[in-house]
Amino acid sequence: MDVSTEWAELPAEVRAGVQENIGMVTHVIPNRRGRSCDLAATLVLADQQRVFVKGVSGVSRRMWFLRNESTAPRLAGDLAPRVLFHADFDQDDWLVVVFEHVEGRAADFTPGSGDLPRIAGTLDQLSGTTAPGVRSLRERWSGGQKWRALVEDNQVGGWAEKCLSELTKWEAVAPELLVGDALLHTDLHQDQFIIGADGSVRVIDWGWPASGAPWVDVAFLVIRLIAAGHTPAEAERWAAGVPAWSTADGDAVTAFACYVSGLWSTWALTKEGLGWRASCARRYAAWRLGQDV
């Protein structure tokens, strides 16, 4: 779902409540790229300071995502934009969160990109951050067995059908192999990293945080690097530059790859635009199992 509400279309009580806390808004720069909120925009205040605002109307999973974004960034410290204000407006059923505005560009994951060492350093910092009180990835992924249904429904074939017993075995044990107390983002991709003019890196959009093994976000990035043109072997060589990767047992990585490929392939059946991502995850799982896609 794309952004559907302009700042000026918010209920007057909501706009007034936000401005009471952050200052008078003099100019609005809409953001059309958000897909998990009703409102996303840069607000220019009377003192020329800029802030970024997100809002969701109505109780839903999207409101849960945004509520996570109002709390998880505090655990990430300087890696994430600061939350300046958040509030529920019960009368109008809105949740609004105002963030520090971060200037910069999206990361470049293509082979040879100068951003890759910066991203590795950011993952190193993130992997050393703990997540007290954050729901574990083990709990979130428990009972998630997708591969048998995918094969039986003829949604995938070839190598996956041949390797079905391995895929189901690994996805069944994956949640237990990802246990840890590190803060995980779990949805990292190029647009979630903002590269500043000075080379600094910030991580945004914390709607899916979890606690788990410190190498898990690195493994997610391996799949994203494959999508950007790296071979699986090249992507894992990059991952080896992040110290947390050395803590990953080979079986755990294989289980992760099998689980994520099944999960993303299932999502791709009902969510438009996710087919390419599922394809890259299957390629990684196949490589971990010694198969060609």
ChimeraX commands (.cxc) that place a marker at each C-alpha (Angstrom):
marker #1 position 0.00,0.00,0.00 radius 0.5
marker #1 position 1.46,3.34,-1.03 radius 0.5
marker #1 position 1.35,6.57,0.96 radius 0.5
marker #1 position -2.18,7.93,0.59 radius 0.5
marker #1 position -2.54,10.90,2.95 radius 0.5
marker #1 position -1.07,14.39,2.67 radius 0.5
marker #1 position -0.05,16.37,5.75 radius 0.5
marker #1 position -2.81,18.90,5.01 radius 0.5
marker #1 position -5.36,16.05,4.93 radius 0.5
marker #1 position -4.65,14.94,8.48 radius 0.5
marker #1 position -7.38,15.71,11.00 radius 0.5
marker #1 position -6.83,19.21,12.40 radius 0.5
marker #1 position -6.46,17.80,15.92 radius 0.5
marker #1 position -3.63,15.53,14.81 radius 0.5
marker #1 position -1.73,18.31,13.03 radius 0.5
marker #1 position -2.18,20.60,16.03 radius 0.5
marker #1 position -0.98,17.92,18.45 radius 0.5
marker #1 position 2.16,17.25,16.42 radius 0.5
marker #1 position 3.00,20.95,16.06 radius 0.5
marker #1 position 2.53,21.55,19.77 radius 0.5
marker #1 position 5.46,19.22,20.30 radius 0.5
marker #1 position 7.80,19.89,17.36 radius 0.5
marker #1 position 6.97,23.48,16.33 radius 0.5
marker #1 position 5.07,25.17,13.53 radius 0.5
marker #1 position 5.24,23.47,10.13 radius 0.5
marker #1 position 5.85,25.98,7.32 radius 0.5
marker #1 position 6.51,23.67,4.38 radius 0.5
marker #1 position 5.91,20.02,3.53 radius 0.5
marker #1 position 7.89,17.80,1.15 radius 0.5
marker #1 position 5.85,14.63,0.46 radius 0.5
marker #1 position 7.51,11.22,0.29 radius 0.5
marker #1 position 5.73,8.85,-2.09 radius 0.5
marker #1 position 7.98,5.85,-1.57 radius 0.5
marker #1 position 6.65,4.57,1.74 radius 0.5
marker #1 position 4.67,1.35,1.51 radius 0.5
marker #1 position 3.77,0.65,5.13 radius 0.5
marker #1 position 2.20,3.93,6.25 radius 0.5
marker #1 position -0.54,6.36,5.28 radius 0.5
marker #1 position 1.58,9.48,5.77 radius 0.5
marker #1 position 5.28,10.03,5.02 radius 0.5
marker #1 position 6.79,13.46,4.54 radius 0.5
marker #1 position 9.62,15.82,5.39 radius 0.5
marker #1 position 8.37,18.76,7.45 radius 0.5
marker #1 position 10.17,22.09,7.40 radius 0.5
marker #1 position 9.68,23.99,10.65 radius 0.5
marker #1 position 9.64,27.72,11.31 radius 0.5
marker #1 position 13.29,27.66,12.37 radius 0.5
marker #1 position 14.15,25.86,9.07 radius 0.5
marker #1 position 14.86,22.61,10.88 radius 0.5
marker #1 position 13.70,19.54,8.99 radius 0.5
marker #1 position 12.10,16.46,10.51 radius 0.5
marker #1 position 10.61,13.33,8.99 radius 0.5
marker #1 position 7.09,12.21,9.88 radius 0.5
marker #1 position 5.27,8.92,9.43 radius 0.5
marker #1 position 1.68,8.16,10.29 radius 0.5
marker #1 position -0.76,5.26,10.17 radius 0.5
marker #1 position -4.52,5.43,10.49 radius 0.5
marker #1 position -6.44,2.51,11.95 radius 0.5
marker #1 position -5.36,-0.46,14.02 radius 0.5
marker #1 position -3.54,-2.89,11.74 radius 0.5
marker #1 position -0.21,-4.66,11.22 radius 0.5
marker #1 position 1.07,-1.42,9.70 radius 0.5
marker #1 position 0.36,0.36,12.97 radius 0.5
marker #1 position 2.30,-2.39,14.77 radius 0.5
marker #1 position 5.22,-1.82,12.38 radius 0.5
marker #1 position 5.20,1.92,13.03 radius 0.5
marker #1 position 4.95,1.40,16.78 radius 0.5
marker #1 position 8.11,-0.70,16.52 radius 0.5
marker #1 position 9.74,2.19,14.67 radius 0.5
marker #1 position 9.00,4.44,17.63 radius 0.5
marker #1 position 10.90,2.20,20.05 radius 0.5
marker #1 position 13.52,0.00,18.32 radius 0.5
marker #1 position 15.70,2.91,17.05 radius 0.5
marker #1 position 16.48,3.84,20.64 radius 0.5
marker #1 position 18.24,0.51,21.05 radius 0.5
marker #1 position 20.29,1.10,17.90 radius 0.5
marker #1 position 21.74,4.35,19.24 radius 0.5
marker #1 position 23.52,6.55,16.72 radius 0.5
marker #1 position 22.92,4.05,13.92 radius 0.5
marker #1 position 19.26,5.02,13.67 radius 0.5
marker #1 position 17.59,8.44,13.34 radius 0.5
marker #1 position 16.38,9.70,16.72 radius 0.5
marker #1 position 12.68,9.58,17.50 radius 0.5
marker #1 position 11.71,13.16,18.37 radius 0.5
marker #1 position 8.04,12.63,19.11 radius 0.5
marker #1 position 5.37,9.95,18.87 radius 0.5
marker #1 position 1.76,9.85,19.94 radius 0.5
marker #1 position -1.52,8.04,19.50 radius 0.5
marker #1 position -4.45,10.26,18.66 radius 0.5
marker #1 position -7.27,8.04,19.84 radius 0.5
marker #1 position -10.09,10.31,18.72 radius 0.5
marker #1 position -8.94,10.10,15.12 radius 0.5
marker #1 position -7.28,6.66,15.34 radius 0.5
marker #1 position -3.86,7.87,14.18 radius 0.5
marker #1 position -0.36,6.94,15.29 radius 0.5
marker #1 position 2.22,9.56,14.31 radius 0.5
marker #1 position 6.01,9.32,14.75 radius 0.5
marker #1 position 8.44,12.18,14.07 radius 0.5
marker #1 position 12.09,11.34,13.39 radius 0.5
marker #1 position 15.32,13.23,13.07 radius 0.5
marker #1 position 15.74,14.09,9.39 radius 0.5
marker #1 position 18.71,12.30,7.80 radius 0.5
marker #1 position 20.28,13.64,4.61 radius 0.5
marker #1 position 21.96,11.24,2.23 radius 0.5
marker #1 position 21.51,8.64,-0.47 radius 0.5
marker #1 position 20.70,4.96,-0.60 radius 0.5
marker #1 position 23.56,2.46,-0.50 radius 0.5
marker #1 position 25.00,0.81,-3.59 radius 0.5
marker #1 position 25.36,-2.96,-3.25 radius 0.5
marker #1 position 26.72,-3.71,-6.73 radius 0.5
marker #1 position 30.07,-5.53,-7.06 radius 0.5
marker #1 position 33.00,-3.20,-6.47 radius 0.5
marker #1 position 30.90,-0.50,-4.78 radius 0.5
marker #1 position 32.77,1.70,-2.34 radius 0.5
marker #1 position 29.77,1.48,-0.03 radius 0.5
marker #1 position 30.34,-2.20,0.77 radius 0.5
marker #1 position 33.12,-1.64,3.35 radius 0.5
marker #1 position 30.95,1.02,5.03 radius 0.5
marker #1 position 28.02,-1.37,5.17 radius 0.5
marker #1 position 30.25,-4.07,6.66 radius 0.5
marker #1 position 31.37,-1.64,9.37 radius 0.5
marker #1 position 27.76,-0.74,10.10 radius 0.5
marker #1 position 26.80,-4.41,10.42 radius 0.5
marker #1 position 29.74,-4.92,12.76 radius 0.5
marker #1 position 28.44,-2.15,15.00 radius 0.5
marker #1 position 24.85,-3.38,14.83 radius 0.5
marker #1 position 25.78,-6.97,15.61 radius 0.5
marker #1 position 27.27,-5.85,18.92 radius 0.5
marker #1 position 24.03,-4.16,20.02 radius 0.5
marker #1 position 21.73,-6.07,22.34 radius 0.5
marker #1 position 17.94,-6.13,22.20 radius 0.5
marker #1 position 16.43,-6.34,25.70 radius 0.5
marker #1 position 12.67,-6.82,25.59 radius 0.5
marker #1 position 12.50,-7.33,21.81 radius 0.5
marker #1 position 10.63,-10.38,20.55 radius 0.5
marker #1 position 13.00,-13.12,19.42 radius 0.5
marker #1 position 13.32,-14.28,15.85 radius 0.5
marker #1 position 12.98,-17.82,17.17 radius 0.5
marker #1 position 9.50,-16.99,18.44 radius 0.5
marker #1 position 8.55,-15.10,15.27 radius 0.5
marker #1 position 9.63,-17.97,13.01 radius 0.5
marker #1 position 8.49,-20.94,15.11 radius 0.5
marker #1 position 6.26,-23.38,13.26 radius 0.5
marker #1 position 6.93,-21.76,9.89 radius 0.5
marker #1 position 7.19,-24.69,7.47 radius 0.5
marker #1 position 6.54,-23.54,3.92 radius 0.5
marker #1 position 8.48,-25.74,1.53 radius 0.5
marker #1 position 6.27,-28.83,1.48 radius 0.5
marker #1 position 3.19,-26.76,0.66 radius 0.5
marker #1 position 5.07,-24.84,-2.05 radius 0.5
marker #1 position 6.17,-28.04,-3.79 radius 0.5
marker #1 position 2.85,-29.84,-3.36 radius 0.5
marker #1 position 1.01,-26.84,-4.82 radius 0.5
marker #1 position 3.38,-26.80,-7.83 radius 0.5
marker #1 position 4.65,-23.34,-6.94 radius 0.5
marker #1 position 8.28,-24.42,-7.27 radius 0.5
marker #1 position 9.91,-27.43,-8.84 radius 0.5
marker #1 position 13.22,-28.63,-10.21 radius 0.5
marker #1 position 15.95,-28.57,-7.57 radius 0.5
marker #1 position 13.47,-27.71,-4.79 radius 0.5
marker #1 position 11.36,-30.78,-5.49 radius 0.5
marker #1 position 14.48,-32.94,-5.57 radius 0.5
marker #1 position 15.73,-31.42,-2.28 radius 0.5
marker #1 position 12.38,-31.26,-0.50 radius 0.5
marker #1 position 13.45,-33.48,2.39 radius 0.5
marker #1 position 16.53,-31.31,3.03 radius 0.5
marker #1 position 14.56,-28.08,2.73 radius 0.5
marker #1 position 11.90,-29.20,5.19 radius 0.5
marker #1 position 14.54,-30.55,7.59 radius 0.5
marker #1 position 16.50,-27.31,7.64 radius 0.5
marker #1 position 13.54,-24.95,7.85 radius 0.5
marker #1 position 12.15,-26.94,10.79 radius 0.5
marker #1 position 15.30,-26.47,12.86 radius 0.5
marker #1 position 16.13,-22.93,11.72 radius 0.5
marker #1 position 14.41,-21.00,14.55 radius 0.5
marker #1 position 16.42,-22.82,17.23 radius 0.5
marker #1 position 19.69,-22.16,15.40 radius 0.5
marker #1 position 19.17,-18.38,15.27 radius 0.5
marker #1 position 18.96,-17.77,19.02 radius 0.5
marker #1 position 20.86,-14.82,20.49 radius 0.5
marker #1 position 20.47,-11.44,22.16 radius 0.5
marker #1 position 21.66,-9.18,19.33 radius 0.5
marker #1 position 19.40,-6.48,17.91 radius 0.5
marker #1 position 18.30,-7.50,14.41 radius 0.5
marker #1 position 16.73,-5.25,11.81 radius 0.5
marker #1 position 15.59,-8.22,9.61 radius 0.5
marker #1 position 14.61,-6.07,6.60 radius 0.5
marker #1 position 17.89,-4.54,5.47 radius 0.5
marker #1 position 18.32,-3.55,1.83 radius 0.5
marker #1 position 19.90,-0.69,-0.13 radius 0.5
marker #1 position 17.24,1.87,0.75 radius 0.5
marker #1 position 17.48,1.16,4.47 radius 0.5
marker #1 position 21.04,2.50,4.58 radius 0.5
marker #1 position 21.42,6.27,4.24 radius 0.5
marker #1 position 24.94,7.31,3.24 radius 0.5
marker #1 position 25.78,10.88,4.27 radius 0.5
marker #1 position 28.05,13.26,2.38 radius 0.5
marker #1 position 30.73,12.57,5.00 radius 0.5
marker #1 position 30.48,8.80,4.47 radius 0.5
marker #1 position 28.50,8.18,7.65 radius 0.5
marker #1 position 25.84,5.47,7.55 radius 0.5
marker #1 position 22.43,5.48,9.22 radius 0.5
marker #1 position 19.90,2.65,9.27 radius 0.5
marker #1 position 16.20,3.46,8.89 radius 0.5
marker #1 position 12.79,1.73,8.89 radius 0.5
marker #1 position 12.87,-0.41,12.03 radius 0.5
marker #1 position 9.42,-1.93,11.60 radius 0.5
marker #1 position 10.56,-5.58,11.93 radius 0.5
marker #1 position 13.08,-5.70,14.80 radius 0.5
marker #1 position 13.92,-8.95,16.55 radius 0.5
marker #1 position 16.51,-10.42,18.86 radius 0.5
marker #1 position 18.69,-13.23,17.62 radius 0.5
marker #1 position 22.12,-14.42,16.60 radius 0.5
marker #1 position 24.43,-11.50,15.69 radius 0.5
marker #1 position 25.16,-12.87,12.20 radius 0.5
marker #1 position 21.54,-12.99,11.03 radius 0.5
marker #1 position 21.39,-9.48,9.52 radius 0.5
marker #1 position 24.66,-10.25,7.72 radius 0.5
marker #1 position 22.99,-13.32,6.21 radius 0.5
marker #1 position 20.04,-11.21,5.05 radius 0.5
marker #1 position 22.54,-8.91,3.35 radius 0.5
marker #1 position 24.13,-11.89,1.57 radius 0.5
marker #1 position 20.81,-12.45,-0.23 radius 0.5
marker #1 position 20.54,-8.75,-1.07 radius 0.5
marker #1 position 24.08,-8.76,-2.49 radius 0.5
marker #1 position 23.13,-11.71,-4.69 radius 0.5
marker #1 position 20.20,-9.63,-5.93 radius 0.5
marker #1 position 22.64,-6.81,-6.71 radius 0.5
marker #1 position 24.82,-8.97,-8.94 radius 0.5
marker #1 position 27.18,-10.89,-6.65 radius 0.5
marker #1 position 27.50,-14.65,-6.82 radius 0.5
marker #1 position 26.66,-16.48,-3.60 radius 0.5
marker #1 position 30.36,-17.17,-3.05 radius 0.5
marker #1 position 31.25,-13.49,-3.57 radius 0.5
marker #1 position 28.47,-12.40,-1.20 radius 0.5
marker #1 position 29.71,-14.75,1.52 radius 0.5
marker #1 position 33.28,-13.49,1.04 radius 0.5
marker #1 position 31.95,-9.99,1.74 radius 0.5
marker #1 position 30.12,-11.35,4.79 radius 0.5
marker #1 position 33.39,-12.80,6.09 radius 0.5
marker #1 position 34.58,-9.21,6.54 radius 0.5
marker #1 position 31.99,-8.73,9.29 radius 0.5
marker #1 position 33.34,-10.29,12.52 radius 0.5
marker #1 position 29.92,-11.62,13.57 radius 0.5
marker #1 position 29.86,-13.89,10.52 radius 0.5
marker #1 position 32.62,-15.99,12.07 radius 0.5
marker #1 position 30.20,-16.93,14.87 radius 0.5
marker #1 position 27.78,-18.51,12.40 radius 0.5
marker #1 position 27.80,-22.30,12.27 radius 0.5
marker #1 position 27.59,-23.63,8.71 radius 0.5
marker #1 position 24.46,-25.64,9.50 radius 0.5
marker #1 position 22.79,-22.56,10.96 radius 0.5
marker #1 position 23.49,-20.55,7.80 radius 0.5
marker #1 position 22.08,-23.34,5.63 radius 0.5
marker #1 position 18.99,-23.54,7.83 radius 0.5
marker #1 position 18.58,-19.76,7.60 radius 0.5
marker #1 position 18.84,-19.83,3.80 radius 0.5
marker #1 position 16.30,-22.64,3.51 radius 0.5
marker #1 position 13.86,-20.97,5.88 radius 0.5
marker #1 position 14.05,-17.52,4.28 radius 0.5
marker #1 position 13.74,-18.89,0.75 radius 0.5
marker #1 position 10.56,-20.74,1.69 radius 0.5
marker #1 position 9.15,-17.77,3.58 radius 0.5
marker #1 position 9.86,-15.27,0.80 radius 0.5
marker #1 position 8.58,-17.65,-1.87 radius 0.5
marker #1 position 5.32,-17.93,0.04 radius 0.5
marker #1 position 5.05,-14.14,0.35 radius 0.5
marker #1 position 5.69,-13.77,-3.38 radius 0.5
marker #1 position 2.47,-15.69,-4.11 radius 0.5
marker #1 position 0.31,-12.91,-2.66 radius 0.5
marker #1 position 2.49,-9.79,-2.53 radius 0.5
marker #1 position 3.20,-7.99,-5.76 radius 0.5
marker #1 position 6.82,-7.30,-6.62 radius 0.5
marker #1 position 8.42,-9.87,-4.30 radius 0.5
marker #1 position 9.11,-12.55,-6.90 radius 0.5
marker #1 position 12.64,-11.32,-7.66 radius 0.5
marker #1 position 13.54,-11.31,-3.97 radius 0.5
marker #1 position 12.23,-14.84,-3.51 radius 0.5
marker #1 position 14.21,-15.95,-6.56 radius 0.5
marker #1 position 17.46,-14.64,-5.06 radius 0.5
marker #1 position 16.72,-16.34,-1.73 radius 0.5
marker #1 position 16.09,-19.64,-3.54 radius 0.5
marker #1 position 19.35,-19.23,-5.42 radius 0.5
marker #1 position 21.20,-18.84,-2.14 radius 0.5
marker #1 position 19.47,-21.83,-0.55 radius 0.5
marker #1 position 20.22,-23.96,-3.59 radius 0.5
marker #1 position 23.88,-22.95,-3.45 radius 0.5
marker #1 position 24.08,-23.82,0.24 radius 0.5
marker #1 position 22.65,-27.24,-0.65 radius 0.5
marker #1 position 25.04,-27.71,-3.57 radius 0.5
marker #1 position 22.34,-27.38,-6.21 radius 0.5
marker #1 position 21.86,-25.25,-9.33 radius 0.5
marker #1 position 18.64,-23.27,-9.74 radius 0.5
marker link #1:1,2 radius 0.2
marker link #1:2,3 radius 0.2
marker link #1:3,4 radius 0.2
marker link #1:4,5 radius 0.2
marker link #1:5,6 radius 0.2
marker link #1:6,7 radius 0.2
marker link #1:7,8 radius 0.2
marker link #1:8,9 radius 0.2
marker link #1:9,10 radius 0.2
marker link #1:10,11 radius 0.2
marker link #1:11,12 radius 0.2
marker link #1:12,13 radius 0.2
marker link #1:13,14 radius 0.2
marker link #1:14,15 radius 0.2
marker link #1:15,16 radius 0.2
marker link #1:16,17 radius 0.2
marker link #1:17,18 radius 0.2
marker link #1:18,19 radius 0.2
marker link #1:19,20 radius 0.2
marker link #1:20,21 radius 0.2
marker link #1:21,22 radius 0.2
marker link #1:22,23 radius 0.2
marker link #1:23,24 radius 0.2
marker link #1:24,25 radius 0.2
marker link #1:25,26 radius 0.2
marker link #1:26,27 radius 0.2
marker link #1:27,28 radius 0.2
marker link #1:28,29 radius 0.2
marker link #1:29,30 radius 0.2
marker link #1:30,31 radius 0.2
marker link #1:31,32 radius 0.2
marker link #1:32,33 radius 0.2
marker link #1:33,34 radius 0.2
marker link #1:34,35 radius 0.2
marker link #1:35,36 radius 0.2
marker link #1:36,37 radius 0.2
marker link #1:37,38 radius 0.2
marker link #1:38,39 radius 0.2
marker link #1:39,40 radius 0.2
marker link #1:40,41 radius 0.2
marker link #1:41,42 radius 0.2
marker link #1:42,43 radius 0.2
marker link #1:43,44 radius 0.2
marker link #1:44,45 radius 0.2
marker link #1:45,46 radius 0.2
marker link #1:46,47 radius 0.2
marker link #1:47,48 radius 0.2
marker link #1:48,49 radius 0.2
marker link #1:49,50 radius 0.2
marker link #1:50,51 radius 0.2
marker link #1:51,52 radius 0.2
marker link #1:52,53 radius 0.2
marker link #1:53,54 radius 0.2
marker link #1:54,55 radius 0.2
marker link #1:55,56 radius 0.2
marker link #1:56,57 radius 0.2
marker link #1:57,58 radius 0.2
marker link #1:58,59 radius 0.2
marker link #1:59,60 radius 0.2
marker link #1:60,61 radius 0.2
marker link #1:61,62 radius 0.2
marker link #1:62,63 radius 0.2
marker link #1:63,64 radius 0.2
marker link #1:64,65 radius 0.2
marker link #1:65,66 radius 0.2
marker link #1:66,67 radius 0.2
marker link #1:67,68 radius 0.2
marker link #1:68,69 radius 0.2
marker link #1:69,70 radius 0.2
marker link #1:70,71 radius 0.2
marker link #1:71,72 radius 0.2
marker link #1:72,73 radius 0.2
marker link #1:73,74 radius 0.2
marker link #1:74,75 radius 0.2
marker link #1:75,76 radius 0.2
marker link #1:76,77 radius 0.2
marker link #1:77,78 radius 0.2
marker link #1:78,79 radius 0.2
marker link #1:79,80 radius 0.2
marker link #1:80,81 radius 0.2
marker link #1:81,82 radius 0.2
marker link #1:82,83 radius 0.2
marker link #1:83,84 radius 0.2
marker link #1:84,85 radius 0.2
marker link #1:85,86 radius 0.2
marker link #1:86,87 radius 0.2
marker link #1:87,88 radius 0.2
marker link #1:88,89 radius 0.2
marker link #1:89,90 radius 0.2
marker link #1:90,91 radius 0.2
marker link #1:91,92 radius 0.2
marker link #1:92,93 radius 0.2
marker link #1:93,94 radius 0.2
marker link #1:94,95 radius 0.2
marker link #1:95,96 radius 0.2
marker link #1:96,97 radius 0.2
marker link #1:97,98 radius 0.2
marker link #1:98,99 radius 0.2
marker link #1:99,100 radius 0.2
marker link #1:100,101 radius 0.2
marker link #1:101,102 radius 0.2
marker link #1:102,103 radius 0.2
marker link #1:103,104 radius 0.2
marker link #1:104,105 radius 0.2
marker link #1:105,106 radius 0.2
marker link #1:106,107 radius 0.2
marker link #1:107,108 radius 0.2
marker link #1:108,109 radius 0.2
marker link #1:109,110 radius 0.2
marker link #1:110,111 radius 0.2
marker link #1:111,112 radius 0.2
marker link #1:112,113 radius 0.2
marker link #1:113,114 radius 0.2
marker link #1:114,115 radius 0.2
marker link #1:115,116 radius 0.2
marker link #1:116,117 radius 0.2
marker link #1:117,118 radius 0.2
marker link #1:118,119 radius 0.2
marker link #1:119,120 radius 0.2
marker link #1:120,121 radius 0.2
marker link #1:121,122 radius 0.2
marker link #1:122,123 radius 0.2
marker link #1:123,124 radius 0.2
marker link #1:124,125 radius 0.2
marker link #1:125,126 radius 0.2
marker link #1:126,127 radius 0.2
marker link #1:127,128 radius 0.2
marker link #1:128,129 radius 0.2
marker link #1:129,130 radius 0.2
marker link #1:130,131 radius 0.2
marker link #1:131,132 radius 0.2
marker link #1:132,133 radius 0.2
marker link #1:133,134 radius 0.2
marker link #1:134,135 radius 0.2
marker link #1:135,136 radius 0.2
marker link #1:136,137 radius 0.2
marker link #1:137,138 radius 0.2
marker link #1:138,139 radius 0.2
marker link #1:139,140 radius 0.2
marker link #1:140,141 radius 0.2
marker link #1:141,142 radius 0.2
marker link #1:142,143 radius 0.2
marker link #1:143,144 radius 0.2
marker link #1:144,145 radius 0.2
marker link #1:145,146 radius 0.2
marker link #1:146,147 radius 0.2
marker link #1:147,148 radius 0.2
marker link #1:148,149 radius 0.2
marker link #1:149,150 radius 0.2
marker link #1:150,151 radius 0.2
marker link #1:151,152 radius 0.2
marker link #1:152,153 radius 0.2
marker link #1:153,154 radius 0.2
marker link #1:154,155 radius 0.2
marker link #1:155,156 radius 0.2
marker link #1:156,157 radius 0.2
marker link #1:157,158 radius 0.2
marker link #1:158,159 radius 0.2
marker link #1:159,160 radius 0.2
marker link #1:160,161 radius 0.2
marker link #1:161,162 radius 0.2
marker link #1:162,163 radius 0.2
marker link #1:163,164 radius 0.2
marker link #1:164,165 radius 0.2
marker link #1:165,166 radius 0.2
marker link #1:166,167 radius 0.2
marker link #1:167,168 radius 0.2
marker link #1:168,169 radius 0.2
marker link #1:169,170 radius 0.2
marker link #1:170,171 radius 0.2
marker link #1:171,172 radius 0.2
marker link #1:172,173 radius 0.2
marker link #1:173,174 radius 0.2
marker link #1:174,175 radius 0.2
marker link #1:175,176 radius 0.2
marker link #1:176,177 radius 0.2
marker link #1:177,178 radius 0.2
marker link #1:178,179 radius 0.2
marker link #1:179,180 radius 0.2
marker link #1:180,181 radius 0.2
marker link #1:181,182 radius 0.2
marker link #1:182,183 radius 0.2
marker link #1:183,184 radius 0.2
marker link #1:184,185 radius 0.2
marker link #1:185,186 radius 0.2
marker link #1:186,187 radius 0.2
marker link #1:187,188 radius 0.2
marker link #1:188,189 radius 0.2
marker link #1:189,190 radius 0.2
marker link #1:190,191 radius 0.2
marker link #1:191,192 radius 0.2
marker link #1:192,193 radius 0.2
marker link #1:193,194 radius 0.2
marker link #1:194,195 radius 0.2
marker link #1:195,196 radius 0.2
marker link #1:196,197 radius 0.2
marker link #1:197,198 radius 0.2
marker link #1:198,199 radius 0.2
marker link #1:199,200 radius 0.2
marker link #1:200,201 radius 0.2
marker link #1:201,202 radius 0.2
marker link #1:202,203 radius 0.2
marker link #1:203,204 radius 0.2
marker link #1:204,205 radius 0.2
marker link #1:205,206 radius 0.2
marker link #1:206,207 radius 0.2
marker link #1:207,208 radius 0.2
marker link #1:208,209 radius 0.2
marker link #1:209,210 radius 0.2
marker link #1:210,211 radius 0.2
marker link #1:211,212 radius 0.2
marker link #1:212,213 radius 0.2
marker link #1:213,214 radius 0.2
marker link #1:214,215 radius 0.2
marker link #1:215,216 radius 0.2
marker link #1:216,217 radius 0.2
marker link #1:217,218 radius 0.2
marker link #1:218,219 radius 0.2
marker link #1:219,220 radius 0.2
marker link #1:220,221 radius 0.2
marker link #1:221,222 radius 0.2
marker link #1:222,223 radius 0.2
marker link #1:223,224 radius 0.2
marker link #1:224,225 radius 0.2
marker link #1:225,226 radius 0.2
marker link #1:226,227 radius 0.2
marker link #1:227,228 radius 0.2
marker link #1:228,229 radius 0.2
marker link #1:229,230 radius 0.2
marker link #1:230,231 radius 0.2
marker link #1:231,232 radius 0.2
marker link #1:232,233 radius 0.2
marker link #1:233,234 radius 0.2
marker link #1:234,235 radius 0.2
marker link #1:235,236 radius 0.2
marker link #1:236,237 radius 0.2
marker link #1:237,238 radius 0.2
marker link #1:238,239 radius 0.2
marker link #1:239,240 radius 0.2
marker link #1:240,241 radius 0.2
marker link #1:241,242 radius 0.2
marker link #1:242,243 radius 0.2
marker link #1:243,244 radius 0.2
marker link #1:244,245 radius 0.2
marker link #1:245,246 radius 0.2
marker link #1:246,247 radius 0.2
marker link #1:247,248 radius 0.2
marker link #1:248,249 radius 0.2
marker link #1:249,250 radius 0.2
marker link #1:250,251 radius 0.2
marker link #1:251,252 radius 0.2
marker link #1:252,253 radius 0.2
marker link #1:253,254 radius 0.2
marker link #1:254,255 radius 0.2
marker link #1:255,256 radius 0.2
marker link #1:256,257 radius 0.2
marker link #1:257,258 radius 0.2
marker link #1:258,259 radius 0.2
marker link #1:259,260 radius 0.2
marker link #1:260,261 radius 0.2
marker link #1:261,262 radius 0.2
marker link #1:262,263 radius 0.2
marker link #1:263,264 radius 0.2
marker link #1:264,265 radius 0.2
marker link #1:265,266 radius 0.2
marker link #1:266,267 radius 0.2
marker link #1:267,268 radius 0.2
marker link #1:268,269 radius 0.2
marker link #1:269,270 radius 0.2
marker link #1:270,271 radius 0.2
marker link #1:271,272 radius 0.2
marker link #1:272,273 radius 0.2
marker link #1:273,274 radius 0.2
marker link #1:274,275 radius 0.2
marker link #1:275,276 radius 0.2
marker link #1:276,277 radius 0.2
marker link #1:277,278 radius 0.2
marker link #1:278,279 radius 0.2
marker link #1:279,280 radius 0.2
marker link #1:280,281 radius 0.2
marker link #1:281,282 radius 0.2
marker link #1:282,283 radius 0.2
marker link #1:283,284 radius 0.2
marker link #1:284,285 radius 0.2
marker link #1:285,286 radius 0.2
marker link #1:286,287 radius 0.2
marker link #1:287,288 radius 0.2
marker link #1:288,289 radius 0.2
marker link #1:289,290 radius 0.2
marker link #1:290,291 radius 0.2
marker link #1:291,292 radius 0.2
marker link #1:292,293 radius 0.2
view
